[in-house]
Amino acid sequence: MSAPVIGVLELRQYTLRAGQRERLVELFEREFVESQEALGMVLPGQFRDLDDPDRFVWLRGFADMATRARALTAFYDGPVWRDHRDAANATMIDSDDVLLLRPWQPFDLPGAPRPAPGRAGPPGWLAAMVCPVDALVGAALARAFDDEVRPWLATRGLRVLGSGLSETAPNNFPRLPVRENEPVFVWFGLFDPPAAIAPWPAMLLAEAEENPLQAWTHRLAGPSQLLRLAPTPRSLLRGHTVARRGEPSMEPPA
């Protein structure tokens, strides 16, 4: 099967009511995965935030903005959301922390299998960094990241899986707010070996000398947001994303 085309990507971070994350994960992975994919959406990953027990992070992709408007209308006016929205909304305090991105480095998802409901894929621990940028230099900073930072991250146990810049088109589904007029560059990486997750983010940002990431962040328009993410059982983005290219699969850190 060919990899799905993602021309627009949502990074969605939900703040949940205390103790409700596992309820949302179970409901989401049972009811909201195939029902959205059937309408032309792509769900590359769902994650638990390792540093916030009440935060759920997920990605949703579309071929383009026109497809986004059609697919979201069909889903949120459809029977699955109508039947389960009250249960989903009851777990949430805030669902408006959403960034709309256009892929810079597309996620590598060539035929990655999604586990069936009730099953779990191989473990894999991810990092994400949300980086405010000046819109006029966003592309230049993205190129500098690829040239200067990405190779260095690989030597520190982080393999970049995908990245994106802010989508500049207006939000065409206003029923779901997004953070407009906040230009960002966002990258996602896989911890390899898994033990590299332990010192994140202190090790990556605290090294005093020859730290390309630290030098690169000094060129940003504001403080970055660092995330350590654990894939939920049915997330596509996880250790096997690399394993399918002939690399060893990952085990969770102790």
PEFEN-V399716 format. One record per residue. N is the residue number from 0. PHI is phi in whole degrees, -180 to 180 (none if undefined). D_FIRST is the distance of its C-alpha to the first C-alpha in Angstrom with 2 decimals. Layout:
N;PHI;D_FIRST, N;PHI;D_FIRST
This chain:
0;none;0.00, 1;-75;3.82, 2;-68;6.57, 3;-66;8.85, 4;-86;12.05, 5;-119;15.12, 6;-102;18.42, 7;-141;20.65, 8;-132;20.77, 9;-99;23.34, 10;-103;24.89, 11;-115;26.75, 12;-120;29.55, 13;-107;31.44, 14;-94;34.92, 15;-109;35.46, 16;-67;38.60, 17;-54;39.86, 18;77;38.15, 19;-102;35.53, 20;-65;32.34, 21;-67;31.30, 22;-64;31.97, 23;-68;29.70, 24;-58;26.86, 25;-64;27.07, 26;-65;27.29, 27;-59;24.53, 28;-75;21.97, 29;-85;23.14, 30;-113;23.49, 31;-110;21.91, 32;-87;18.29, 33;-63;16.60, 34;-66;19.41, 35;-81;18.59, 36;-61;14.82, 37;-64;15.72, 38;-99;17.79, 39;97;15.26, 40;-89;16.03, 41;-121;14.07, 42;-115;15.85, 43;-69;15.29, 44;-168;18.36, 45;-129;21.55, 46;-144;24.54, 47;-92;28.12, 48;-77;30.51, 49;-70;32.31, 50;-105;35.45, 51;-148;35.80, 52;-67;35.54, 53;-114;35.53, 54;-127;32.64, 55;-121;29.02, 56;-121;26.56, 57;-150;23.14, 58;-120;20.71, 59;-137;19.38, 60;-119;17.50, 61;-142;17.50, 62;-65;16.57, 63;-164;20.35, 64;-68;23.70, 65;-63;24.03, 66;-63;20.81, 67;-58;22.24, 68;-60;25.48, 69;-66;24.08, 70;-68;21.69, 71;-67;24.42, 72;-61;27.00, 73;-64;25.04, 74;-72;24.43, 75;-78;27.93, 76;-99;29.62, 77;-96;27.61, 78;-71;28.53, 79;-67;26.53, 80;-65;28.14, 81;-60;31.43, 82;-76;31.51, 83;-123;30.66, 84;-66;31.81, 85;-64;35.25, 86;-66;34.03, 87;-66;31.65, 88;-64;34.33, 89;-67;36.90, 90;-86;35.22, 91;-109;35.32, 92;-98;38.08, 93;-146;36.16, 94;-127;32.68, 95;-98;33.54, 96;-83;32.64, 97;-133;29.61, 98;-112;28.63, 99;-101;26.58, 100;-124;24.78, 101;-113;22.96, 102;-58;20.76, 103;-96;22.67, 104;-106;20.39, 105;-61;16.91, 106;-66;15.51, 107;-90;13.18, 108;-127;10.31, 109;-77;7.38, 110;71;5.43, 111;-63;9.06, 112;-77;10.08, 113;-99;12.84, 114;-60;15.93, 115;-68;17.39, 116;-54;20.60, 117;88;23.41, 118;-109;21.40, 119;-127;21.13, 120;-79;18.70, 121;-60;20.26, 122;-71;22.92, 123;-177;22.83, 124;-113;25.39, 125;-115;24.86, 126;-119;27.28, 127;-141;27.35, 128;-137;30.05, 129;-99;30.97, 130;-118;33.20, 131;-64;35.51, 132;-134;35.91, 133;-75;38.10, 134;-56;36.00, 135;-72;37.65, 136;-120;36.54, 137;-58;33.20, 138;-65;31.21, 139;-65;33.79, 140;-67;33.52, 141;-63;29.72, 142;-66;30.21, 143;-64;32.97, 144;-60;30.79, 145;-62;28.22, 146;-81;31.08, 147;-107;33.54, 148;-95;32.14, 149;-57;28.60, 150;-63;29.80, 151;-67;32.67, 152;-59;30.58, 153;-60;28.67, 154;-75;32.10, 155;-107;32.85, 156;90;29.85, 157;-123;27.53, 158;-108;24.24, 159;-69;23.15, 160;-103;19.59, 161;179;19.94, 162;-155;22.79, 163;-158;23.96, 164;-111;27.10, 165;-57;28.66, 166;-76;27.53, 167;-88;30.79, 168;-69;30.23, 169;-62;32.21, 170;-60;30.77, 171;-101;29.91, 172;-139;29.83, 173;-65;33.27, 174;-61;33.26, 175;-114;31.24, 176;-64;33.20, 177;-132;31.76, 178;-84;33.74, 179;-83;34.40, 180;59;36.53, 181;-129;35.65, 182;-60;33.83, 183;-142;31.81, 184;-118;29.50, 185;-125;27.29, 186;-127;25.50, 187;-123;23.67, 188;-137;24.01, 189;-105;23.40, 190;-73;26.56, 191;-152;26.54, 192;-79;28.72, 193;-59;28.88, 194;-62;32.67, 195;-65;32.36, 196;-69;31.96, 197;-59;35.63, 198;-87;37.38, 199;-73;35.03, 200;-97;36.17, 201;-58;39.72, 202;-63;39.00, 203;-70;36.76, 204;-105;39.30, 205;-102;42.58, 206;-62;42.70, 207;-79;45.68, 208;-124;44.98, 209;50;42.16, 210;-115;39.68, 211;-62;37.47, 212;-65;35.88, 213;-62;39.36, 214;-63;40.48, 215;-66;37.42, 216;-65;37.99, 217;-67;41.54, 218;-93;40.19, 219;-77;38.51, 220;-87;40.14, 221;-180;40.62, 222;-63;39.82, 223;-88;36.20, 224;-108;34.62, 225;-105;33.29, 226;-128;30.97, 227;-110;30.16, 228;-125;27.25, 229;-109;26.19, 230;-61;22.72, 231;-73;23.13, 232;-54;21.71, 233;-108;18.40, 234;-66;17.83, 235;-77;14.59, 236;-74;16.80, 237;-172;18.81, 238;-57;19.64, 239;-72;16.39, 240;-59;14.88, 241;-83;17.18, 242;-59;17.19, 243;-68;13.63, 244;-98;15.14, 245;96;17.90, 246;-90;20.33, 247;-66;22.17, 248;-72;21.22, 249;-107;23.90, 250;-113;26.66, 251;-68;28.48, 252;-70;31.72, 253;-70;34.99
